[in-house]
Amino acid sequence: MSREVRMVPPDWQHPTDEYKTARDRRPIYQPLYDGDGYDEQCAAWETMYAEKGLQETLDYLGDPPHLEDYMPEFPEGTATYYMMYETCSEGTPISPAFATPEELAHWLADTGASAFGDMTAPYEGWLAIARSGGVEAAVEVFK
């Protein structure tokens, strides 16, 4: 599955690449990993560095994780809106933010948003994904 819901503040604007725009002049989003993964990636990098040294760590894991490559940590209680992200790469939004999973699912179904490749999903499938957060509902969408 390559879609997940991320909780964001109502006014969240995903960062864009200030140097690139799509052919139709839409902004190109800066990919961001899920914020929860930053500490995990740092720990993995530091463990390998301690055990194997710098060169082997760089060869195997690449550069250490950079905080700016991850979703920010929002103040508690502010991330109340639902936004669908593709996670085939680091993660870019495929929808605006909505107050409820139902609003998000309607928008995704009504616009024919990609659920996987060139496939879309009906409202019920998107709603299952929106309510579960993503991965767990993927099988149900394509049954």
C-alpha positions in Angstrom: 0.0 0.0 0.0 1.3 3.4 -0.8 -1.3 5.7 0.8 -1.6 6.8 4.4 -3.4 9.4 6.4 -1.4 12.0 8.2 -2.9 14.2 10.8 -2.1 17.9 10.3 -3.2 21.2 11.6 -6.2 22.8 9.7 -3.9 25.4 8.2 -1.0 23.0 7.3 0.7 23.8 4.0 3.0 21.0 2.9 6.3 22.5 1.9 7.1 22.8 -1.9 10.3 22.8 -3.8 10.9 26.4 -4.3 12.9 25.8 -7.5 10.5 23.5 -9.3 7.0 23.6 -10.7 5.0 21.1 -12.7 4.2 21.8 -16.4 0.8 23.0 -15.4 2.4 25.4 -12.9 1.3 23.5 -9.8 3.9 23.4 -7.1 6.0 20.3 -6.7 5.9 19.1 -3.1 9.0 18.4 -1.1 8.8 14.7 -0.1 8.7 14.2 3.7 8.9 10.9 5.6 6.4 10.3 8.4 7.7 12.2 11.4 7.6 9.2 13.7 10.4 7.6 11.7 13.1 10.2 12.4 14.1 8.9 15.8 14.0 5.3 14.6 16.3 6.1 11.6 18.7 8.1 13.9 19.0 5.2 16.3 19.7 2.7 13.4 22.3 5.0 12.0 24.0 5.6 15.3 24.0 1.9 16.2 25.6 0.9 12.9 28.1 3.7 13.2 29.1 2.5 16.7 29.4 -1.1 15.6 30.8 -0.8 12.0 32.3 2.6 11.8 31.7 5.6 9.6 32.6 4.3 6.1 30.5 1.1 6.3 27.6 3.1 7.8 27.7 5.6 4.9 28.1 2.8 2.4 25.1 0.9 3.8 22.7 3.5 5.1 23.9 6.7 3.3 24.0 10.0 5.1 22.6 10.4 8.5 18.9 11.3 8.7 18.1 15.0 8.4 15.2 16.4 10.5 14.0 18.6 7.6 13.3 15.4 5.5 10.5 14.4 8.0 7.1 15.7 8.8 7.3 18.3 11.6 6.1 17.5 15.1 2.9 19.6 15.6 2.0 20.9 19.1 -0.3 18.6 20.9 -3.9 18.9 20.0 -3.3 20.9 16.8 -3.1 18.1 14.3 -6.9 17.5 13.9 -7.3 17.4 10.1 -6.9 14.4 7.8 -4.7 14.5 4.8 -3.9 11.7 2.4 -0.3 11.1 1.4 1.4 8.8 -1.1 4.2 6.9 0.5 5.8 5.2 -2.5 8.7 7.6 -1.9 9.2 9.8 1.2 5.6 11.1 1.1 3.8 13.9 -0.6 0.1 14.9 -0.2 -2.5 13.8 -2.7 -5.3 15.7 -1.1 -6.1 18.9 0.8 -6.7 18.6 4.6 -10.2 17.8 5.8 -11.9 17.9 9.2 -13.3 14.4 9.0 -12.4 11.1 7.3 -15.8 11.2 5.5 -14.9 14.6 3.9 -11.5 13.3 2.9 -13.0 10.1 1.4 -15.6 12.1 -0.6 -12.9 14.3 -2.1 -10.7 11.4 -3.0 -13.5 9.5 -4.6 -15.0 12.5 -6.4 -11.7 13.6 -7.9 -10.6 10.1 -8.9 -7.5 10.3 -6.8 -5.0 7.5 -7.3 -5.3 4.7 -4.8 -2.5 2.8 -6.5 -0.9 3.6 -9.9 -3.8 4.5 -12.2 -6.4 2.8 -10.1 -8.8 4.8 -8.0 -11.2 3.6 -5.3 -14.9 4.1 -4.4 -16.0 6.2 -1.5 -16.3 3.2 0.8 -12.7 2.1 0.0 -11.3 5.5 0.6 -13.3 5.8 3.8 -11.8 2.5 5.1 -8.3 3.8 4.3 -9.0 7.2 5.9 -10.5 5.7 9.1 -7.7 3.1 9.5 -4.8 5.5 8.6 -3.9 3.6 5.5 -2.1 0.3 5.1 -4.6 -2.0 6.9 -7.5 -1.2 4.6 -5.6 -1.5 1.3 -6.7 -5.1 0.7 -10.3 -4.2 1.2 -10.2 -1.5 -1.4 -9.1 -3.8 -4.2 -11.2 -7.0 -3.4 
